[in-house]
Amino acid sequence: MTALCPEGSRLYADALRAGRIPRTEAETAPCLMELALLHPDPDDASRLRPVPPSVALAQRLNPIEREITEQRRLSITLAEAFEPFMDISTQETSPTHSITVLEGLDRINSALDLATAQCHSEMLTVQPSAHRRPENRLLEALERDRPLIDRGVRIRTLYQHTARFSPDRLAYGDHFTDGKVEYRTIDELVERLIICDDTVAFIPIREDRQVALELRHPGLVRYLVKVFEFMWNRAVPLTAGAPYETAPDGITEIQHSIAKLLVEGHVDEAIARRLGMNVRTCRAHIAKLASALGSGSRAQLGFLIAQSGILQQDR
């Protein structure tokens, strides 16, 4: 189930306003319990308390986002697995169905310049990490995107939520306000992605981004477009305001995300990279999370996260 029935919507709103509702009232809307929007009141067994909307939303989205991450990794693994066979079949394979390995930033940028010059409808981009761009990189991006917009090409870009706090990203977005460019943010992104006109896609295959794949196989490109649209529909428009709110337990949404990755065993550097922040900021959030849960050590923090129930949405 993914939607509330009309009676469930009314009762959930009443519960949020009042802080609790009689258990008997909830019996008329079983969708509330099926969606785990209510839980027993520890002070009164005859009443139910509402789950905060931010927590309820995370309960539904986190499994979906994990699936997207796994599918993205699978696409890279598949591309790497089949790449050695591409040279064998070059004589029979059409260039329009090719997978090309691009080594070095010069070759990657040349291929990107050609693809954007030939783009006439829409460009989709996923840009992980909200770290500030050097000024010359910002100018390069402006020089590349401006001709696209002048030709009427639509550009949609996904960042992580932390991009909302990057002056360079915001300044870059301010250059394009004519409706042809849209920016949204989402909690976690795995890697960079650029798609032009549903015909060519670019993905990096090394962490230093010195090697990339140029994908012109229609099936692979369509798959990546679907992955992008899946994330886009769950992202928040940049103009919608800050997506992070402090829950009743005193833990922010970004700290919930960090807690999830900590329990999964990721180190600070990996967590920072996946959430688009620097390591120092990540560690500051971890310290606040430890303070909120009363943890005295890193090992104890993992135990307290598991015991606190804040990751109940992942179960």
Buried (B, 14 or more C-beta within 10 A) or exposed (E): EEEBBEBBBBBBEEBBEEEBBBBEBBEEBEBBBEBBBBEEBEEEEEBBBBBBEBBBBBBBBBEEBBEBBEBBEEBBEEBEEEBEEBEEEEEEBEEEBBBBBBEEEEBBBEBBEEBBEEBEEBBBBBBBBBBEBEEEEBEEBEEBBEEBBEEEBBBBBBBBBBBBBBEBBEEBBEEBEEEBBBBBBBBBBBBBBBBBBBBBBBBBBEEEEBBBBBBBBEEBBEBBBEBBEBBBEBBBEBEEEEBBEEBEBEBBBBBBBBBBBBBEEBEBEBBBBBBBBBBEBBBEBBEBBBEBBEBEEEEEBBEBBEEBEBBEBBE
